[in-house]
Amino acid sequence: MDNRLIMRKILFIFALILYISSLQAQDPGFSQYYAAPLYLNPAYAGDKQDLNISINSRTFTNSDIANYNLMQISSIIPIETPFLYKTNTAPDHFSGGGISIYRESTGAQGELNTLGFLGTLAHSIQVDRQHYIAFGLQGGAIYKKQGDNFQWGSQYSENFGYDPSIIPSVEGLANLYTLFPTFSVGAMYFYNSGVLEDYFKKHDFDAYAGFAAYNVNRPNQSFFEETDARLPIHYKINAGLKYHATKQFALFPTILYSSQNLNHQLNVGMYANVRTVKTIEAKKNVVNIIAGVWYRVGDSYISTIGFTWYDFKFALSYDFNASNLEYNNRGKGATEVSMKYSIQNKKRGDRYSRGLMYPSF
């Protein structure tokens, strides 16, 4: 094997150690951020009126460098809270809970693994007929483990390449794993122009905007004894619109800004929702087609296509690298899949749904 290729692999893996045990560490993320609401803002758990279960998977594979996979399984459960209000004429307040489990794996043989268990509670308050504010809290535990096949830079020989018989010269490695708690908070504002009948609408759009802070407790994630490596707070600001171009066609421009330590990221883009004839005739969300494009500034372009079939939703996206890493990646990007299944609240039946603008097709 080419020594330069071996050296590049080792340098990449060594960089991963610095990535998780220094202040530069970051939380993983999805390109389809609107399809992973608990990963975007804990306050979204206070919005939905129906129970839903979601699966999100992101995969990057480049045999010349390393493999990467991020998967999340989550569920949002609506919680009715009439006991919080003294009369039956209380505004349309709503509560919800969320559960999510995610796994992040990096390296050809899973040299670095992260497993997170998170619980979320949120509450949405109707401040006016068309205005809502939601607040959310999230907490849980994150487990990180170094795989058995980790390769160290000191095991690289200039004449031979990687030599597993060389004992790595790494001092002070006390544990192959670390476990730490994490806590997050978020708030969202919704403007709902009214979805019951067209004559209730003041405008042809709905809107939302929110702010979230993840890892507010700054947990220590170091693998090393007597070493302090605090996970930086991850700030996220997101906003979007739903523009009703026609009864059959709607546009959803979205934006996400995230900042963690000295790393900043901006995603801007739009997706379109096309209601099929079957959906229009049934006057329900039966079959819709979704397509969208985003730009992660300075990094990649993201294309998405998907559909809804009654209570099931599916979307596929691909990241086209647009940074200086395009040559090293051999033009390979990341593939992402999202799926969601909703279980309708039978108590609500077919009565009016408040239909808050939600960052998910």
N, C-alpha and C positions, 0 to 999 in steps of 0.2 A: 504494500500500500504506500502511496506517496507520502513522504515524511511531512510535507507542507499541509496535506489534508489532515494527517493525524494531529499535527500541532494545532491546527485550527479547531479541531474537535475538543482537544484538551483545554485550550484557552477559553472556548465557549463554556465548557462545563465549569471551569474554575470561576468564570464570571458569574455563573449561577449561584455559587456559594456566596460570593460577595453580594449578589442580588438579595438573598434571603437573610443575611446576617449583618447587614449594614443599614444605615438610615436611608439608603436609596431604594429599599424594598417597596414594592407596590402591590396593591390588590389586583387580582385578575379581573377581566371584564369581557363582556359580550359585545359584538358588533350590533346584534339585534337587541339593543338595550331596552327598547320599548316592549319586547316580548319577555323580558325578565324583570318585572316590576319590583319585586322584593330586593333585587340586586341594584335597583336604581334609586328607590326611595322607600323607606319603611311605611310612610304615610299611605301608600297605595293599598295597603291591607284594609283600610277603612272605607274603601270606595265600593267594592263589588257587592252585589246583592245575591249572587249565585256562587255556590262552591265551584272552584275550578282547580284542576291539576295540570301542571306544566312540566315539560322536559326541555332543557336547552343543552345543546352539545356543540362545542367548538373544537376543531381539530386542525392542527398545522403539522404537516409531515414533510421533512426534507432530510433524506438519508445522509446528505453531505454534512449536516449540522446536528440536528436532534429532533425528536418527536415532541409534540405538545398536545395535550388534551385537557379541556375544561368541560365539566358536565354538572348540571344542576337539576335537581328534582324539587319542585316546590308546590305548595297548595295554599290557597287563600280561602278561609272559611268565614262566611258572614256571621255576625253575632248581633241578634236583636237585643236592644237595651231599653225596653219601655220603663223599667224600674228607675231609670235615671230622671224621668219626667213625671210630674204630678198629674197632668191631664192628657187626654187622648188627642188634644189639638196641638200637641208639641210639633215644632218644625221637623223636617225630614232629616233628623240626625241618624247616624248609622255607625256601627262598630264592626271590627273584623279582626281575625287573627291569621297568622301565617306561619308555616313551617317550611324550611328549606334545608336541603343537604347538598353540598357541592364538593366535587373532587377535582383537583388540579394535578396533573402528572407531567413532568418534564424529563426529557432524556430518552435515549433509544430503549432503555430497559427500566424506565421509571426511576431514574436516579434521585429525583426529588418529587415528593408527593405531599399534597396538602388535602386535608379533609375537614370540612366545616359543617357544624350543626347549629342552626340559627332558628330562633323563635321570634315572632313579631306580634305586637298589639298596636292597633290604631283606632282612631275615632274621627268621624267626619261630622262637621257641624254646618247646618244650613243657616247662613247669616242673613240671607235674603232669598227671594223666590228663585233667583237664578245664580246665586253666588254661594259657594261652599268652601270651607277650609278644613283640611284634614291634618292630623298630627299622628306621628308614629314613633314607637320605640322598638328597638331590635337588640337582642342579646344572644350569646351562645358561646361555643368553644371552637377553637381551631387547633387541629393536630397536624404537625408537620414532621415528616420522616425522611431521612436520607436513605436511599436504597443501598443494597449490598454491593451493587456493581459500580459504585461511584469510582471515577478515575481522577487521580490527583496529578497536578502538574509535575510533581517531583518524580512521578513514575515514567516520565518521558525521557527517552535516551536519544541523543542526536543521531547516532548511527543506526539504532535499531527501531526507533519509534516508541510506541507505548509498550511497556514491559510490565505485565502484571506481577512478575516475580519480585519487583522492587518494592520494598516496604515504604509506604508514603511517609515523608518526613513532616508530619502534621502534629504539632504539640497542642495539648490542652483540649482535645476533642473528648468531651465527657459523655455526651449522649448522642445517640443516633436519631433521637426524636425530641420534640418539644410540644407542650400543650399549654395553651393560654386562653383566657377569656377575652371576648370582644363585645363592645356595646356601641350602638349607633342610634341616631335620631334623625327625624326628617319632618318636613311640613310641605303641604301642597295647597295651591289655590285652584279652584275649578270655576269656570264660567260656563253655565249650561243655558244655551239660548232657548231651549224648550224643544222636546222631541215628541210630545203627545200629538199635536196637530200643527200644520204649517202656520195657522193664524195665531198661534201662541208665540211664534218666533219674533224676536226683535231684530235679529241679525241672521246672516247666512253662515255663521260660524260658531263653533264652540272653542274653548281655549283652556289651557292649564299651564301652570308654572310651579316649580318647586325647588327646594333646597334641602340637601341632606349632608350629614357629616358621619362618616363611618370610622370606627376604631377611636372613638372619643376618649377612651381610657388609655390610649397609647400603650398597648401590651408589649411586654418584652418577648421577642420571638427567637432569641439567640439559642443556638445549639451548644454554646460554650459556657462552661461554668465561670461564674464571676465576671461575665461579660454582659453589658447592657446594650441591646439592639432594639430600640423602641420602634414599633410599627407606626409610621406617620399617619396622622389623620387624613382621611380621603374625603375631600369636598366635592360635591356634585351639584350642578345647577342644570335643570332641564326645563324645557318649555315647548309648546306646540299648539297647533291649530287644527281644527277639522273644518274645512271649507266646503260647504254644500254647493257645488257647481250646478248640479241638477239632482233630481230625485234618484237617478241611477249612478251618479258619479260624484265622488268626494275626494278631496286632496288633503293630505295630512303632512304638512311641513313640520319637522321636528329639529331640535337642537339640543346638544348635550355638551356641557363644559365640565371637565373634571380636573382636579389638581391634587397631587399628593407629593409632598416634599417639594422638590424642584422640578417635578415632571408635570407638564400641562398637556391637555388633550382637548381638541374641539372637533365634534362631529356635527355636520350640517347636512340636511337632505330632506327627502320627501318620498312618501309612497302614496299610491292611488288605490282606492277601493271601488270596484265596479260591481254593481248589483246586477245579477243576471235576471232574465225574464221570469224564471221560476221564483226567484226571491220577490220580485215586484208583485207577481200574481198572488203569492201567498201572504204578502204583507208582513213577512217575518224574515229573520236572518237565516235563510235557507242555504243558498249557494252564492258566494262572492269570490271574486278574483282580486288578488293583491299583487302589485309590482312597485318597486321603489329603488332609488339610488341615493347613496350618501357619500360624503367625502370626509375622511378623517384627515384633517389638515396636516400636510407635510408627511403623510404616512401612506394612505391607501384609499382606493375607491371601493365602495361596497355596493353590490347589486343584490336585490332580493326579489323573489317571486314566491307566491303562495296562494292558498285558497282557504275558504271556510266551507264546511259541509255540515249544516245543521249546528250541532254543538261542538264539532271538532274543527280545529284550526291547525294549519301546517304551513311552514315557510322554510325556504332554503336560500342561503346567501353565500356569497363568495367575496373575499377580500383580494383585490388586485393591487399588488404592492406598487407604490409610487414614490418610494424613498430611495436613498442611496444604497439600501440593502437589496435592491431588486436584482443586481448582478450576482451577488453572493447567494441569494435564494434561488437562483436559476429560474426566476419568474414565478416561483410557487408562492401561493398565498394561503389563506385560511378558509376552511369550509365550516359553515354553521347551520345547524338545524334547530328549529323550535316547533314544539307541538303543544297544544293545549286542549283540554276537554272540560266543558262546563256542565254542571249538574244543576238544573233549574230548581229554584226554591219553590216547592209546591204550594206553600202558603201564599206566595205572591201570585202564582198562577199567571194569567194573561193580563193582569191589571198593569197600570202605567208604571214603567220603570223610569227612575229619575235620569238614567242614561248619562251619567257624568262622562266628560271627555277622558278617555283612558289611553295611555300610550301603548296600545296593543291593537292590532288590526281586528 
